[in-house]
Amino acid sequence: MHIAILTFEGFNELDSLVALGILNRVTKPDWRVSIASPRTRVRSMNGVVLEAQASLAEAAQADVVIVGSGVQTRRIVADATLMAQLQLDPRRQLLGAQCSGTLVLAKLGLLDAIPACTDLTTKPWVQEAGVSVLDQPFFARDNIATAGGCLASQYLASWVIARLVGIEAAKGAMHYVAPVGEKDEYIDRMLRNIAPYLSETPA
């Protein structure tokens, strides 16, 4: 099971790395979570440099793809060569997007007739792309999910775990990362946000 987190130049650390940390709480032997980038190294909006673990071509073949956000997303969606590499397909993949990553899914035509979540800065750009934006942190329909606000990445990661492994695994991952003394509160909040979009059994 390969989960690729698309991470571009100027990325938001919270979006990519919080999801990475939560998703890696799953310890199944075939479970792999990768930072996938168009280059071998990418620099964040605050100057943190990451070394890519997977290419965009590998990400296109992943079981799950999460599109992270960043300060250069509008430049990314305007790059036809780069966008052509993002051969994503919700019929065979779980797809998620965080904040301005929602704009990437919109420009790829993957959010047609699907409302979405995003951050307040990106909201007008997503609306210009013809997508209805919801005033909530998380929404999913079938195999596509979007999250709005940096810390909503916990919901996106939890949804992926719940879809692939089950809700108990998602609760376990959240219990591990949640603050001491607030673990039940964090788990309850996570469940309120993702449970309405889950089927009875893992994907």
HELIX and SHEET records of a PDB file:
HELIX    1   1 GLU A   13  GLU A   13  1                                   1    
HELIX    2   2 LEU A   14  VAL A   18  3                                   5    
HELIX    3   3 ALA A   19  LEU A   23  1                                   5    
HELIX    4   4 LEU A   56  ALA A   60  1                                   5    
HELIX    5   5 THR A   73  VAL A   77  1                                   5    
HELIX    6   6 ALA A   80  ALA A   84  1                                   5    
HELIX    7   7 GLY A  101  LYS A  107  1                                   7    
HELIX    8   8 LYS A  123  GLU A  128  1                                   6    
HELIX    9   9 CYS A  150  ALA A  152  5                                   3    
HELIX   10  10 SER A  153  LEU A  164  1                                  12    
HELIX   11  11 ILE A  167  VAL A  177  1                                  11    
HELIX   12  12 LYS A  183  ILE A  194  1                                  12    
HELIX   13  13 ALA A  195  TYR A  197  5                                   3    
SHEET    1   A 6 ARG A  32  ALA A  36  0                                        
SHEET    2   A 6 HIS A   2  LEU A   6  1                                        
SHEET    3   A 6 VAL A  64  VAL A  67  1                                        
SHEET    4   A 6 LEU A  94  GLN A  98  1                                        
SHEET    5   A 6 ILE A 144  ALA A 147  1                                        
SHEET    6   A 6 PHE A 138  ARG A 141 -1                                        
SHEET    1   B 2 ARG A  41  ARG A  43  0                                        
SHEET    2   B 2 VAL A  49  GLU A  51 -1                                        
END                                                                             
